[in-house]
Amino acid sequence: MVEAIAEPAAAPPLLELRGVTKVYGEGEAAVHALRGVDLAIQRGEFVAILGTSGCGKSTAMNMLGCLDAPTAGEYRIEGVSVGALPADVLAALRNRRFGFIFQGFNLLSRTSAIDNVELPLIYAGVPRRERLQRAREALALVGLAGRESARSTQLSGGQQQRVAIARALVSRPEVILADEPTGNLDSRTGAEIMALLTRLNQELGLTVVMVTHDREIAAHARRHVVFRDGRILSDAANERPPS
Amino acid sequence: MRLRDTLTLAFSALLRNKMRSLLTTLGVVIGVAAVILMQALGLGATAKVTGEIASMGSNMLVLMPGGNQRQPFGGSFLAVPLFTQRDLAAIESECDAVRLAAASNTRSVNIVVGERSRSTNLYGVTPSWFEIREWGVARGRLLDDSDLQQGAKRCLIGQTLVRELFLDQDPLGAELRLHDLTCEVVGVMVEKGTSTFGADQDDVAFMPYTTFVRRITGDDHVAMIMISAASDERTDEAKAQIEALMRQRRRIMKGEDDDFSVRDMREIQTLMSTVTGVLTTLLASVAAISLIVGGIGIMNIMLVSVTERTREIGIRMAVGARGGDILAQFLLEAVVLAAFGGAIGVVIGLGLAYALAAALALPFSAPVDGALVAFAFALAVGVIFGVFPARKAARLRPIEALRFE
């Protein structure tokens, strides 16, 4: 706050949804996933988006990651409206600025860990030698050094999610978008994944936005945004921030 | 995304489903192989035909009844008058560009030797026929002028008759029955082998023209006159002289069409090349259709593949693949399949063509242009039939592709 007053012309928020509405389908069958959402996320935050299933939290997350476009309203990245950008620019944004982590891991089947991790770099046009080097580093960062050639079927759920995290990190993005990252994992493995995300936020300064319905998992975040029926119910700092 | 990475992607995706890739490409393999095979055989046949005709000598002319233009194959062959021996004599004496002229009548007859019999082509010829056709005897002697004057009951036979009727025994001096006429064999012709169209050129017998018209047909008209020009250069001159002479002798008015034709070997060569060329094109076109069917097979599998891999496409788009990257990946898979099939097809097609040419005793010439065209066509088929599935993949919306079950 003090800083905001000292610098009235502060930089715009890193990610910002302004009056975003999302409607799926038409007429009678129309489903309002989002009904006018305003949300601003600053660089370096660790935000948990909470809510019951069907409240619109995943839709909001897809919007933040440029995977989906609003029906009405506006999405801005560093103050630049994304709505009018062509598909190829959105692809480049996903490639360079965002790293995705999904509930179901979404690794390529019958593909080794390192080949999964280097995928974003292929589309960034990075030469092969450098790709492999960076993919190896990313795998080491998530504690999977030595498992480069393992396929998904040879890895446990927790290890698969680590590969997915390494893939999200390898293009050195600013934002990690995690959709129920622990949803398919047991609580102990889930806690390990959360510890890893916390480390990425605190040590590497990455902005982390995580969708979850689990209060215990959300406890790792510093800010809680609660959705209900396509609207934001509450948006507050975590009362019990992680130590 | 770099081309090399796209290629690697395409290859690894195809190798992941080896059996499917192989079966998919089979249609293109068969198509390309068939196109090349047809072209190679066509080239071989053309080469053999033109070779055979050229070996007859470019100074050879054939005088046949029936006009040139309206009835190319002598539609009213029987309606037009044949030639006479006086025509033959006139050509020899009045056309100074003509070196030799010979009568040639032919009929299919039954030959009997002991208990064996066989149907064969019997020619009644004047002696210079053999010189014009440059065909001699392997053993014995040719028919000569005294045989002609006597109307001698003597004949020459081809190698096939020696094999079939005399069981490789010495036929010289032996007697055989030709259409109820007993003849003595005085010579055996040099072996000629099978003609391009499969006719056995050695299944043949010759007798003097006089014997033929008196004993076999009872009609002394001449069906065909073979002519040798004085030299290669004078062939056209000889042709013009014969045409003028025959118009005069057959009383054809100015402006009326000839009721005979003089063909030279170049014409026949051109005609034959045209025929084999048309056949080759026709067969290759039919083969090309199978190539298109092969392309449809590729499209079918690529469509299945796109649906199967919708989630993969979603993942790729989420990590930054552009529509163009996805398009390139799937298009390249189709093209690699087609190129692979095309390459195998070229090898198989050339191999089969070589084997078949050997079996049919045709000269083998690799249709290099044809192989290149067939391969390029296969590539084009890959692109054309690959574009639709690849576009379908590239137009998927990332979030829908990701959610696809």
HADDOCK unambig.tbl for C-alpha pairs under 7 A between the chains (distance, minus, plus):
assign (segid A and resid 67 and name CA) (segid B and resid 318 and name CA) 6.92 0.50 0.50
assign (segid A and resid 67 and name CA) (segid B and resid 398 and name CA) 5.86 0.50 0.50
assign (segid A and resid 67 and name CA) (segid B and resid 399 and name CA) 5.47 0.50 0.50
assign (segid A and resid 68 and name CA) (segid B and resid 399 and name CA) 6.22 0.50 0.50
assign (segid A and resid 88 and name CA) (segid B and resid 322 and name CA) 5.41 0.50 0.50
assign (segid A and resid 91 and name CA) (segid B and resid 317 and name CA) 6.81 0.50 0.50
assign (segid A and resid 91 and name CA) (segid B and resid 320 and name CA) 4.59 0.50 0.50
assign (segid A and resid 91 and name CA) (segid B and resid 321 and name CA) 6.05 0.50 0.50
assign (segid A and resid 91 and name CA) (segid B and resid 322 and name CA) 5.46 0.50 0.50
assign (segid A and resid 92 and name CA) (segid B and resid 320 and name CA) 5.62 0.50 0.50
assign (segid A and resid 94 and name CA) (segid B and resid 318 and name CA) 6.44 0.50 0.50
assign (segid A and resid 94 and name CA) (segid B and resid 319 and name CA) 6.04 0.50 0.50
assign (segid A and resid 94 and name CA) (segid B and resid 320 and name CA) 5.20 0.50 0.50
assign (segid A and resid 95 and name CA) (segid B and resid 319 and name CA) 5.19 0.50 0.50
assign (segid A and resid 95 and name CA) (segid B and resid 320 and name CA) 3.96 0.50 0.50
assign (segid A and resid 106 and name CA) (segid B and resid 315 and name CA) 6.64 0.50 0.50
assign (segid A and resid 108 and name CA) (segid B and resid 312 and name CA) 6.33 0.50 0.50
assign (segid A and resid 120 and name CA) (segid B and resid 319 and name CA) 5.14 0.50 0.50
assign (segid A and resid 120 and name CA) (segid B and resid 320 and name CA) 6.16 0.50 0.50
assign (segid A and resid 122 and name CA) (segid B and resid 1 and name CA) 6.00 0.50 0.50
assign (segid A and resid 123 and name CA) (segid B and resid 1 and name CA) 4.89 0.50 0.50
assign (segid A and resid 123 and name CA) (segid B and resid 320 and name CA) 6.09 0.50 0.50
assign (segid A and resid 123 and name CA) (segid B and resid 321 and name CA) 5.58 0.50 0.50
assign (segid A and resid 124 and name CA) (segid B and resid 1 and name CA) 6.54 0.50 0.50
assign (segid A and resid 125 and name CA) (segid B and resid 1 and name CA) 4.85 0.50 0.50
assign (segid A and resid 125 and name CA) (segid B and resid 2 and name CA) 6.18 0.50 0.50
